Amino acid sequence: MRALFQVIMFPYRMQDGELQFLIGKRADGGYWQAISGGGEYAENPLEAAQRELYEEAGLKGQNWVQLESMCTLPKIYYRGHESWTGIKHVIPEYAFMAHCSGNETISDEHSELRWVSADEAHLLLKYDSNRNVLWEACQRICF
């Protein structure tokens, strides 16, 4: 059963002195986004973000941080929303970042995973909410 929230997370690393973030190109839409997904069963948002990172990229992540950035998403975007009780219109999307090392493994959800600079990610990401989370992650890492 789906938990009534969404998570978004940015894996990051330092590569040759450059800060990089992992983003994925959706197989079903062809657009770039952060690692994301819905909570399942009795998961809390952090557990959901950790699971999504492993499922979508085969990575574990260290030094997890829940970010202040947050948005809401229309529930009609999600299959089965008609049966959700207690949620009239929108569900929350919680944001996280985690340091990652090792080799990523692509899932069926994406046609491509790419480590990119913050500037390149900002240009590629489809959603404003993703760019806001990216900005906060950069602020926390760089300052």
C-alpha positions as CSV (number, residue, x, y, z in Angstrom):
1,M,0.0,0.0,0.0
2,R,1.2,3.5,-0.8
3,A,2.0,5.9,1.9
4,L,0.4,9.3,1.2
5,F,3.6,11.3,0.6
6,Q,6.3,11.6,-2.1
7,V,10.1,11.9,-1.6
8,I,12.8,13.5,-3.7
9,M,16.5,13.1,-3.1
10,F,19.8,14.2,-4.6
11,P,22.8,11.9,-4.3
12,Y,26.0,14.0,-4.4
13,R,29.7,13.3,-4.6
14,M,33.0,15.1,-5.2
15,Q,34.7,14.1,-8.4
16,D,38.1,15.6,-9.3
17,G,37.3,18.6,-7.0
18,E,33.9,19.2,-8.6
19,L,30.6,18.8,-6.8
20,Q,28.3,16.5,-8.8
21,F,24.7,15.4,-8.4
22,L,23.0,12.3,-9.8
23,I,19.9,12.8,-11.9
24,G,17.8,10.4,-13.9
25,K,16.1,10.7,-17.3
26,R,12.6,9.1,-17.0
27,A,12.1,6.2,-19.3
28,D,8.4,6.9,-19.6
29,G,8.6,10.7,-20.2
30,G,12.1,11.5,-21.4
31,Y,12.6,14.3,-18.9
32,W,15.3,14.7,-16.2
33,Q,14.5,14.7,-12.5
34,A,15.9,13.9,-9.1
35,I,15.6,10.4,-7.6
36,S,12.0,10.3,-6.4
37,G,9.1,8.1,-5.5
38,G,6.2,7.4,-3.1
39,G,6.4,6.1,0.4
40,E,5.3,2.5,0.9
41,Y,3.4,0.8,3.7
42,A,4.6,2.1,7.1
43,E,7.8,3.8,5.8
44,N,8.7,7.2,7.1
45,P,10.0,9.7,4.5
46,L,13.7,9.0,5.2
47,E,13.2,5.3,4.8
48,A,11.3,5.9,1.5
49,A,14.1,8.1,0.2
50,Q,16.7,5.5,1.1
51,R,14.7,2.7,-0.6
52,E,14.1,4.8,-3.7
53,L,17.9,5.6,-4.0
54,Y,18.7,1.9,-3.8
55,E,15.9,0.8,-6.2
56,E,16.6,3.5,-8.8
57,A,20.4,3.8,-8.7
58,G,21.7,0.8,-6.6
59,L,23.3,3.2,-4.1
60,K,23.1,3.4,-0.3
61,G,24.1,6.9,0.6
62,Q,25.7,8.3,3.8
63,N,25.2,11.4,5.8
64,W,21.5,11.7,5.0
65,V,20.0,15.2,5.5
66,Q,16.3,16.1,5.4
67,L,16.1,19.4,3.6
68,E,13.8,22.3,4.5
69,S,12.6,22.5,0.9
70,M,9.2,21.0,0.5
71,C,6.3,21.1,-1.9
72,T,2.9,19.6,-2.4
73,L,1.7,17.6,-5.5
74,P,-1.8,17.1,-6.8
75,K,-3.1,13.7,-5.7
76,I,-4.6,13.1,-9.1
77,Y,-1.1,12.4,-10.5
78,Y,-1.1,9.1,-8.7
79,R,-2.8,5.8,-9.5
80,G,-5.4,4.8,-6.9
81,H,-5.9,8.3,-5.5
82,E,-9.7,7.9,-5.6
83,S,-9.5,5.5,-2.6
84,W,-7.3,7.8,-0.5
85,T,-9.1,9.0,2.6
86,G,-8.1,12.1,4.6
87,I,-6.3,13.7,1.6
88,K,-8.5,16.1,-0.3
89,H,-6.2,17.6,-2.9
90,V,-2.5,17.4,-2.5
91,I,0.2,15.2,-0.9
92,P,3.6,16.4,0.6
93,E,6.9,15.9,-1.1
94,Y,9.8,15.6,1.4
95,A,13.4,16.4,0.2
96,F,16.7,14.7,1.1
97,M,20.3,14.7,0.1
98,A,23.0,12.0,0.8
99,H,26.7,11.6,-0.1
100,C,27.2,8.6,-2.4
101,S,30.2,6.7,-3.6
102,G,30.4,3.6,-5.8
103,N,28.9,2.8,-9.1
104,E,25.2,3.4,-9.8
105,T,23.0,0.8,-11.4
106,I,20.2,2.0,-13.6
107,S,16.6,0.8,-13.1
108,D,13.7,0.4,-15.5
109,E,12.4,3.8,-14.4
110,H,15.2,5.6,-16.1
111,S,16.7,5.5,-19.6
112,E,19.8,7.2,-18.2
113,L,21.5,8.2,-15.0
114,R,24.1,11.0,-15.1
115,W,26.4,12.7,-12.6
116,V,26.3,16.4,-13.4
117,S,27.4,19.7,-12.0
118,A,24.8,21.8,-10.2
119,D,24.7,24.2,-13.1
120,E,24.0,21.4,-15.6
121,A,21.4,19.8,-13.4
122,H,19.7,23.2,-13.1
123,L,19.4,23.4,-16.9
124,L,18.3,19.8,-17.3
125,L,15.8,19.3,-14.5
126,K,12.1,19.6,-15.6
127,Y,10.5,20.6,-12.3
128,D,11.0,23.8,-10.4
129,S,10.6,21.9,-7.1
130,N,13.7,19.8,-8.1
131,R,15.7,23.0,-8.8
132,N,14.7,24.4,-5.4
133,V,15.9,21.3,-3.6
134,L,19.1,21.3,-5.7
135,W,19.7,24.9,-4.7
136,E,19.3,24.1,-1.0
137,A,21.6,21.1,-1.2
138,C,24.3,23.3,-2.8
139,Q,23.9,25.9,-0.1
140,R,24.3,23.2,2.6
141,I,27.3,21.6,1.0
142,C,29.2,24.7,-0.1
143,F,28.7,27.0,2.9
